[in-house]
Structure formats: structure tokens, C-alpha cells
Amino acid sequence: MTPDLRIDTHQHIVPPRYGAWLHEQGLSAGGLPIPDWSLEGALDMMQAARIERAVLSISTPGVHLGDDAQARDMAREVNEFCADLVKQHPQRFGFFATLTLPDVEGAIAEARYALDVLKADGVVLLANAGGTYLGDPAWEPLMDELNQRHAVVFVHPSFLPGPSVEGIPAYAADFLLDTTRAALSYAKSGALERYPHLKVILSHGGGFLPYAAERVARVCSPDGGNPAGIARLQQFYFDVALSSSPYALPALLAFAKPSHILYGSDWPHAPKARGLHFADMLDAFALSAEQRSAIHRGNALALFPRLA
């Protein structure tokens, strides 16, 4: 039987001017160099990993480096670049729109433009922006706007709002904590109930949330008990980018709803060989045909019917 072609909900893009801008600032992507991106490279990776379509997003550090006006200009440039690419290759790509948090007013304006005019497939939010986490009251106007549009929200980790540990780059451990913090903050705030039309994807298997769910669930439980907290946390979606090892997958499969697990490659921040390594581990893992098809594409198609 021919394996299902995949839909990749965690594939990155580095538009040339955006990449050059980050290089000028001397910035990295969580301790890794900002990677080069090309359409040819993306299609090559997709062919090798059996990826039929990919929903593109930019990664950390995003576009807000301290100046609201600069962030608004760069977000617009990135989103129009992505929209043009999707227009040229509608059968291969979609995109998550880049917003300007912590500039909430700018983020709302860009979300409206990207979703209504550019027809973005959702938005990407960093788990924290300047130390303000998903679920913070300051972000409520944006979340209400996105909820009205039934948006898909892709949550990507960023630098923790504190000093790093010498010799341990952010991507190795801090990113996992950042995602877990964002999930707990969002769930504890009651946002999952206030914004029922949002579909929120936690990248990289949800950090360590599935593994530690029984320990942390009471933090976000309205009654202080674990069952209600677990039920809240299970409303999130999770991608398997860099999280399809035989160590990580059992926890994710045991915790997440079967319809809430998505395929992700993390290319090009994860180089081709690295991405294929995790794709191979997913292929080798003992899954039913129904589970495999759902993770590879079925669950993504339910979130993004346009990709069908």
C-alpha cells in the first residue's frame, strides 16, 4: 500500500529580505543560525519526505524587535511574500500570518488584512512576546478578533524571558518550557472556553506538556483537580515536529485526542537530513492505518479544508 502523502503544518519560511534583516541585527533562531530558504529547497524536502502540502510560518524571533512601526512594516512584507508564493503554488502551500505582538493594535490590524485580504490559513503567535504569554489579558482584544474569524492559531516557542544557561542553546530545552508555559497560561486563563472557535496548535509535541500532564493539570483546572485540567489541555492540537521519536510519541499518543495530532517537519530550521530522520521514526512507529492517515493528513484537512 502506498503511504499517505503528508500535510506539513510546521514548515518555516525565511523570506530573503526578512532573513537579511535578522542577519543585520545579529540574531539567531533560538541559538541556531538563521537558515537559508528557497522554493527549490522546500520542494526538494517535500518530495523526499512525501509532503504534498505545507502551511508556512516564520519562526522565532518573529518581527517585533522593539519598534512597533518597524514590526508592522516587516509583518506586512512577510505576509505579502507568503501570499504571493501561495498564489503561485496553491496546490503546495498555505501560510500562517505573522503578527506584531506585543503590539496588540498592530496585530489586530495585520490579522484582519492577512485573513480577509491575503486569505491566510491562520496566524502564528510566539508563545511569549517580551515576557507576556499567551492567555495574558493584554492579548484579549486580539484573541477575540481571531475567535470571531474561527482562526487556526499556531503557537511557536521563543526565547524565555530570562537569562540562558551557558552552553545550552534555547532550542534544546528553553523552547520546550516556553511552549508548556504558554499552554498552561492560556488554559488557566479560561481562554479555551472564552474563545471556542479558535483551534490552537502547540508545536513540537506541546513541549513537555503530554509527558507531565498529570503533574501540571491542576494548575489550569477551574476546581483545582486534575480531571478538569486534563480535559482543558486536551483541547489543544499538537504537531510532531522533532517529536516523533519512540520516546516522545508514546506520551503524545496517550495524552492527545487522536484527531488533534498533526505532522510537522520544522524545515529548514531542522535541516533536510534531520527532518527525514524524524519522518523515518514516525514511519517506523507502530501505528494503526487509521492513526497514521490521520496524523499524516486527515487531521490537517479537518483544520484546513482549503488544502483538500
RODO-2510 file (C-alpha; in nm, 4 decimals, decimal comma):
residues 308
     n   res          X          Y          Z
     1     m     0,0000     0,0000     0,0000
     2     t     0,1343     0,3445    -0,0933
     3     p     0,1863     0,5576     0,2194
     4     d    -0,0284     0,8661     0,2583
     5     l     0,1202     1,1898     0,1365
     6     r     0,1727     1,4249     0,4260
     7     i     0,0430     1,7721     0,5039
     8     d     0,3095     1,9648     0,6933
     9     t     0,1661     2,2198     0,9369
    10     h     0,5071     2,3140     1,0802
    11     q     0,7261     2,4194     0,7917
    12     h     0,9074     2,7511     0,8062
    13     i     0,9887     3,0168     0,5531
    14     v     1,2601     3,2829     0,5597
    15     p     1,1759     3,5476     0,3003
    16     p     1,5033     3,6928     0,1681
    17     r     1,4588     4,0474     0,2975
    18     y     1,3418     3,9183     0,6360
    19     g     1,6439     3,6878     0,6607
    20     a     1,8804     3,9701     0,5672
    21     w     1,7158     4,1936     0,8281
    22     l     1,7714     3,9351     1,1021
    23     h     2,1323     3,8882     0,9949
    24     e     2,1847     4,2638     1,0167
    25     q     2,0635     4,2527     1,3773
    26     g     2,2982     3,9637     1,4579
    27     l     2,0049     3,7453     1,5647
    28     s     1,9685     3,3672     1,5729
    29     a     1,6773     3,1260     1,5767
    30     g     1,6988     3,0009     1,9332
    31     g     2,0737     2,9559     1,9160
    32     l     2,0824     2,8242     1,5601
    33     p     2,1849     3,0348     1,2604
    34     i     1,9000     3,1805     1,0573
    35     p     1,8737     2,9229     0,7774
    36     d     1,8655     2,9938     0,4075
    37     w     1,5329     2,9292     0,2377
    38     s     1,4453     2,8734    -0,1261
    39     l     1,1433     2,7425    -0,3090
    40     e     1,3615     2,4760    -0,4709
    41     g     1,4874     2,3642    -0,1308
    42     a     1,1350     2,3490     0,0092
    43     l     1,0055     2,1401    -0,2802
    44     d     1,3088     1,9106    -0,2587
    45     m     1,2444     1,8455     0,1103
    46     m     0,8761     1,7932     0,0461
    47     q     0,9438     1,5351    -0,2223
    48     a     1,1917     1,3471    -0,0029
    49     a     0,9541     1,3416     0,2965
    50     r     0,6371     1,2709     0,0936
    51     i     0,4905     1,6100     0,1850
    52     e     0,2134     1,7082    -0,0530
    53     r     0,1324     2,0469     0,1024
    54     a     0,2843     2,2685     0,3699
    55     v     0,1486     2,5541     0,5810
    56     l     0,4361     2,8007     0,6096
    57     s     0,5279     3,0272     0,9003
    58     i     0,8229     3,2288     1,0170
    59     s     0,9981     3,1137     1,3319
    60     t     1,1440     3,2946     1,6292
    61     p     1,2408     3,5792     1,6746
    62     g     0,9402     3,6971     1,4725
    63     v     0,9205     4,0567     1,3562
    64     h     0,8946     4,2647     1,6737
    65     l     1,2447     4,3631     1,7830
    66     g     1,1361     4,6604     1,9939
    67     d     0,9910     4,9029     1,7392
    68     d     0,6159     4,8876     1,6633
    69     a     0,6372     5,0665     1,3277
    70     q     0,9250     4,8506     1,2091
    71     a     0,7397     4,5358     1,3180
    72     r     0,4269     4,6389     1,1291
    73     d     0,6233     4,7025     0,8109
    74     m     0,8091     4,3717     0,8308
    75     a     0,4955     4,1711     0,9146
    76     r     0,3215     4,3152     0,6092
    77     e     0,6214     4,2369     0,3880
    78     v     0,6492     3,8784     0,5176
    79     n     0,2760     3,8133     0,4808
    80     e     0,2579     3,9518     0,1280
    81     f     0,5612     3,7429     0,0305
    82     c     0,3881     3,4311     0,1628
    83     a     0,0582     3,5187    -0,0023
    84     d     0,2323     3,5652    -0,3384
    85     l     0,4003     3,2264    -0,3005
    86     v     0,0675     3,0587    -0,2212
    87     k    -0,0912     3,2302    -0,5199
    88     q     0,1804     3,0885    -0,7453
    89     h     0,1668     2,7388    -0,5891
    90     p    -0,1829     2,6953    -0,4420
    91     q    -0,1626     2,3148    -0,4507
    92     r     0,1588     2,3060    -0,2482
    93     f     0,1438     2,5804     0,0140
    94     g    -0,0643     2,7681     0,2667
    95     f     0,0607     3,0096     0,5310
    96     f     0,0165     3,1303     0,8867
    97     a     0,0176     3,5090     0,9017
    98     t     0,2845     3,6845     1,1058
    99     l     0,1570     3,9370     1,3624
   100     t     0,3214     4,2127     1,5643
   101     l     0,2825     4,1182     1,9320
   102     p     0,3354     4,2697     2,1834
   103     d     0,1881     4,5485     1,9665
   104     v    -0,1744     4,4381     2,0022
   105     e    -0,3258     4,7150     1,7908
   106     g    -0,0872     4,6382     1,5067
   107     a    -0,1508     4,2644     1,5454
   108     i    -0,5273     4,3105     1,5103
   109     a    -0,4863     4,5263     1,2009
   110     e    -0,2474     4,2777     1,0404
   111     a    -0,4672     3,9792     1,1299
   112     r    -0,7633     4,1440     0,9582
   113     y    -0,5611     4,2198     0,6467
   114     a    -0,3913     3,8807     0,6313
   115     l    -0,7037     3,6726     0,6937
   116     d    -0,9529     3,8813     0,4974
   117     v    -0,7434     4,0094     0,2079
   118     l    -0,4440     3,7759     0,1766
   119     k    -0,6530     3,4689     0,2726
   120     a    -0,4024     3,3337     0,5232
   121     d    -0,4826     2,9904     0,6631
   122     g    -0,4335     3,1086     1,0213
   123     v    -0,1849     3,3036     1,2314
   124     v     0,1396     3,2204     1,4059
   125     l     0,1979     3,3518     1,7577
   126     l     0,5119     3,3165     1,9639
   127     a     0,4493     3,1521     2,3000
   128     n     0,5649     3,4720     2,4668
   129     a     0,6338     3,8207     2,3369
   130     g     0,8623     4,0240     2,5587
   131     g     0,7689     3,8091     2,8574
   132     t     0,3933     3,8334     2,8018
   133     y     0,2464     3,4877     2,7477
   134     l    -0,0462     3,3537     2,5530
   135     g    -0,3501     3,3910     2,7771
   136     d    -0,2437     3,7279     2,9213
   137     p    -0,5301     3,9795     2,9497
   138     a    -0,3313     4,2251     2,7355
   139     w    -0,3859     3,9981     2,4346
   140     e    -0,7615     3,9579     2,4829
   141     p    -0,8664     4,2033     2,2068
   142     l    -0,6592     4,0086     1,9539
   143     m    -0,7869     3,6702     2,0681
   144     d    -1,1453     3,7963     2,0466
   145     e    -1,0790     3,9161     1,6914
   146     l    -0,9310     3,5793     1,5932
   147     n    -1,2149     3,3915     1,7600
   148     q    -1,4700     3,5830     1,5538
   149     r    -1,2883     3,4611     1,2424
   150     h    -1,2692     3,0967     1,3644
   151     a    -0,8929     3,1177     1,3134
   152     v    -0,6301     2,8472     1,3487
   153     v    -0,3522     2,9679     1,5804
   154     f    -0,0086     2,8078     1,5502
   155     v     0,1967     2,8603     1,8678
   156     h     0,5734     2,8535     1,8247
   157     p     0,8268     2,8767     2,1089
   158     s     1,0659     3,1632     2,1538
   159     f     1,3371     3,2775     2,3939
   160     l     1,2448     3,2548     2,7612
   161     p     1,2124     3,5923     2,9374
   162     g     1,5198     3,5350     3,1490
   163     p     1,8892     3,4535     3,1314
   164     s     2,0003     3,1497     2,9372
   165     v     2,2211     2,8739     3,0711
   166     e     2,5755     2,8800     2,9406
   167     g     2,6289     2,6117     2,6791
   168     i     2,2596     2,5161     2,6461
   169     p     2,1016     2,6883     2,3439
   170     a     1,7387     2,7961     2,3690
   171     y     1,6144     2,5427     2,1137
   172     a     1,7454     2,2497     2,3201
   173     a     1,5406     2,2996     2,6367
   174     d     1,4004     2,6510     2,6757
   175     f     1,1716     2,6145     2,3748
   176     l     1,0012     2,3159     2,5360
   177     l     0,9399     2,5075     2,8575
   178     d     0,8216     2,8138     2,6662
   179     t     0,5516     2,6138     2,4857
   180     t     0,4438     2,4425     2,8072
   181     r     0,4221     2,7746     2,9898
   182     a     0,2094     2,9202     2,7095
   183     a    -0,0288     2,6235     2,7126
   184     l    -0,0774     2,6401     3,0887
   185     s    -0,1182     3,0178     3,0842
   186     y    -0,3762     3,0014     2,8068
   187     a    -0,5725     2,7176     2,9675
   188     k    -0,5587     2,8677     3,3179
   189     s    -0,6961     3,1977     3,1872
   190     g    -1,0120     3,0249     3,0661
   191     a    -0,9385     3,1264     2,7075
   192     l    -1,0218     2,7804     2,5752
   193     e    -1,3791     2,8384     2,6912
   194     r    -1,3967     3,2101     2,6074
   195     y    -1,2752     3,1512     2,2522
   196     p    -1,4329     2,8214     2,1498
   197     h    -1,3916     2,8877     1,7779
   198     l    -1,0112     2,9020     1,7940
   199     k    -0,8076     2,5939     1,7096
   200     v    -0,4709     2,6256     1,8866
   201     i    -0,1749     2,4140     1,7709
   202     l     0,1184     2,3638     2,0085
   203     s     0,4375     2,2963     1,8158
   204     h     0,6986     2,0279     1,8861
   205     g     0,4589     1,7915     2,0576
   206     g     0,3469     2,0553     2,3055
   207     g     0,6834     2,0933     2,4754
   208     f     0,6757     1,8533     2,7701
   209     l     0,3030     1,9007     2,8315
   210     p     0,1911     1,5452     2,7398
   211     y     0,4708     1,3885     2,9447
   212     a     0,3953     1,5993     3,2537
   213     a     0,0192     1,6431     3,2094
   214     e    -0,0803     1,4660     3,5304
   215     r     0,1585     1,6840     3,7284
   216     v     0,0688     2,0214     3,5802
   217     a    -0,3034     1,9804     3,5029
   218     r    -0,4286     2,1134     3,8356
   219     v    -0,2581     2,4471     3,7644
   220     c    -0,5140     2,5163     3,4930
   221     s    -0,8125     2,3387     3,6486
   222     p    -1,1069     2,5576     3,7487
   223     d    -1,1719     2,3368     4,0523
   224     g    -0,8114     2,2588     4,1437
   225     g    -0,8432     1,8949     4,0412
   226     n    -0,6621     1,7023     3,7708
   227     p    -0,9506     1,5687     3,5572
   228     a    -1,0827     1,9129     3,4626
   229     g    -0,7314     2,0371     3,3931
   230     i    -0,6527     1,7371     3,1727
   231     a    -0,9751     1,7906     2,9770
   232     r    -0,8797     2,1528     2,9188
   233     l    -0,5295     2,0719     2,7999
   234     q    -0,6598     1,8051     2,5645
   235     q    -0,8408     2,0739     2,3663
   236     f    -0,5070     2,1791     2,2151
   237     y    -0,3714     2,0418     1,8885
   238     f    -0,0130     1,9158     1,8695
   239     d     0,2339     1,8718     1,5848
   240     v     0,5041     1,6047     1,5825
   241     a     0,7872     1,8252     1,4528
   242     l     1,1081     1,6832     1,6067
   243     s     0,8801     1,4857     1,8404
   244     s     0,8235     1,1558     1,6613
   245     s     1,0877     0,9564     1,8455
   246     p     0,9994     0,6281     2,0186
   247     y     1,0430     0,8179     2,3464
   248     a     0,8182     1,1169     2,2744
   249     l     0,5393     0,9634     2,0654
   250     p     0,4014     0,7270     2,3326
   251     a     0,3325     1,0172     2,5692
   252     l     0,1768     1,2294     2,2947
   253     l    -0,0430     0,9461     2,1674
   254     a    -0,1547     0,8597     2,5199
   255     f    -0,2467     1,2195     2,6002
   256     a    -0,3728     1,3962     2,2872
   257     k    -0,7049     1,3350     2,1189
   258     p    -0,6451     1,1156     1,8109
   259     s    -0,7888     1,3900     1,5886
   260     h    -0,5566     1,6555     1,7359
   261     i    -0,2139     1,5301     1,6210
   262     l    -0,0566     1,6814     1,3090
   263     y     0,2531     1,6198     1,1023
   264     g     0,5334     1,8766     1,1067
   265     s     0,8869     1,8844     0,9682
   266     d     1,0357     2,2112     1,1067
   267     w     1,2265     2,2586     0,7788
   268     p     1,4558     2,4490     0,7151
   269     h     1,5339     2,5174     1,0811
   270     a     1,5631     2,1408     1,1011
   271     p     1,7877     2,0567     0,8025
   272     k     1,6698     1,8030     0,5484
   273     a     1,8606     1,5095     0,6979
   274     r     1,7270     1,5874     1,0451
   275     g     1,3711     1,6199     0,9202
   276     l     1,3919     1,2924     0,7308
   277     h     1,5303     1,1208     1,0402
   278     f     1,2189     1,2151     1,2371
   279     a     0,9929     1,1287     0,9427
   280     d     1,1541     0,7842     0,9281
   281     m     1,0956     0,7343     1,3008
   282     l     0,7301     0,8235     1,2535
   283     d     0,7057     0,5735     0,9677
   284     a     0,8682     0,3043     1,1822
   285     f     0,6446     0,3624     1,4845
   286     a     0,3674     0,1065     1,5380
   287     l     0,0514     0,2921     1,4388
   288     s    -0,2758     0,1660     1,3006
   289     a    -0,3527     0,2587     0,9409
   290     e    -0,6229     0,4918     1,0725
   291     q    -0,3848     0,6658     1,3159
   292     r    -0,1165     0,7056     1,0529
   293     s    -0,3516     0,8516     0,7935
   294     a    -0,4968     1,0945     1,0485
   295     i    -0,1536     1,2228     1,1545
   296     h    -0,0180     1,2399     0,8021
   297     r    -0,3079     1,4350     0,6523
   298     g    -0,6597     1,3671     0,7799
   299     n    -0,6394     1,5825     1,0903
   300     a    -0,4837     1,8696     0,8951
   301     l    -0,7556     1,8559     0,6299
   302     a    -1,0175     1,8883     0,9041
   303     l    -0,8465     2,2114     1,0176
   304     f    -0,7676     2,3416     0,6689
   305     p    -1,0382     2,2245     0,4272
   306     r    -0,8921     2,4533     0,1592
   307     l    -0,5906     2,2239     0,1369
   308     a    -0,8133     1,9456     0,0067
***
